Amino acid sequence: MTKDFAIIPFNSGVIAEKYLISNILGGWDILGENDFKLLSSFKINRSTPLFNRLYESGFLVDEYNFNRLLEDYRNLNSNLFYDASLHIAVITTHCNLHCQYCQAHSTRPQHMSLKVARSIVQCIAERKNPYITLEFQGGEPTLNWDVLTFLTKNIRKLERGNKKIDITLVSNLVALNTEKIKFFKDFDVKVCASLDGPRNIHDKNRIFGSGKGTYDAVTRNIKKLRKQFKKPVNLLPTITKHSLGAFREIVDEYLKWGETSIALRPINNLGNACVNWGSLGYSADEFMAFYRNALEYILELNRKGIFLRERMAKVILQKIFNKEDPYYVDLMSPCGAGRGQIVYMPDGSCYPCDESRMLGEKMFKLGNILNKTYEGLVKRENLLHLLEASVLNLWDCTSVFSPWIGVCPVLNYAEQKNFVPKIHCSFIYKIHTLQVKYIFEKISKEGQDLEILKSWVNKKGG
């Protein structure tokens, strides 16, 4: 081993009276005060245990570990080396519900044509990414059944060699019948549906046009999917103001349905949610109080032998412990808009991400798949400006959490009407920062909770 080594630049922050340090390659460690002072003053002696520790955790580099650290960076940010993996087809903007927080509400519903669908198939066929997800969204996608079945059958034909394709349906489940469920089973279509908690919470958010709640209709089809066809359903709650005091009830509802994962998602102030924000919305701190309470309850259940993990925590833990890119576009820097995902609207118009199509402003539109190639769409100047606004180091270069979080320029624009964000006022950025901080608080205390969190991302299984 040579005597020459370098210290990789790092950021620091205080976590539970210790010092968390991190660098751009995804290296991190938690140090006591004396060790932190030695590192900060560059007084690292090669013959000490501290040198060995910092060398292994990726803060000290020489000719022997240089390639390993580069590989860590590549694994943590593998999205930078591929084209779009998530293709969202909004095959209709028509919906049979009138949810209080709907972000995709349309006053002029449209159905996608087979002509647009053929162009989407061609676009996906040309992608070099070995992992592709086609996601059906709406509106309610099952209301345009002909296009849904056309896309599914033709996308399945693209699977060859090492190319792996997932097809996912985001549905309210209300319009399902035996024929449709059998089709999903035959063509391996994954089904995602919203279940916001027990009846009293779900029925405040997700309603028919008449105002009647949808809990009975949704759960009836969940049972049908699971019991009659053995088809799993990925359930997702959206957290509104009605949810804040009911973290136990929401978690217990998911346990009742046999779920081993729950995604506690904050509401976005888009679409109908803007109109109803006074009755549905909350501050980032209010959401985090709910999130902490829910996570503590989930960890308590795990200590009792009841396995359940929270999805955002799992995504963050994958990045921290495994240095693994989970392709979660909201936590990329630059963000995954256009690069990691692309959205096809019913008329062929393309947007770089789901949030931008929900906001619907022309400045985000990339063009139309009927007359532009994917390469032509993603080389648009407006996308380059959008990605520039999503580079975290431009707005919070000293954040110790920067290897694991990102910036959503669309939500920041919707909130602040500016692409140059006041980042510490950003609702979603504050939530993501506090979520990562909470995880590191658990890591710093070690003990049983830390072992449970590690089991959530243990590649050998939890």
Secondary structure, 3 states (H helix, E strand, C coil): CCCCCEECCCEEEEECCEEEEECCCCCEEEECHHHHHHHHCCCCCCCCHHHHHHHHCCCEECCCCHHHHHHHHHHHCHHHHCCCCEEEEECECCCCCCCCCCCCCCCCCCECCHHHHHHHHHHHHCCCCCEEEEEEECCCHHHCHHHHHHHHHHHHCCCCCCCEEEEEEEECCCCCCHHHHHHHHHCCEEEEEECCCCHHHHHHHCECCCCCECHHHHHHHHHHHHHHCCCCEEEECEECHHHCCCHHHHHHHHHHCCCCEECCEECCCCCHHHHCHHHHCCCHHHHHHHHHHHHHHHHHHHHCCCCCEEHHHHHHHHHHHCCCCCCCHHHCCCCCECCCEEEECCCCEEECCHHHHHHCCHHHCCEECCCCCHHHHHCCHHHHHHHHCCCHHHHCCCCCCCCCCCCCHHHHHHHHCCCCCCHHHCHHHHHHHHHHHHHHHHHHHCHHHHHHHHHHCCCCCC
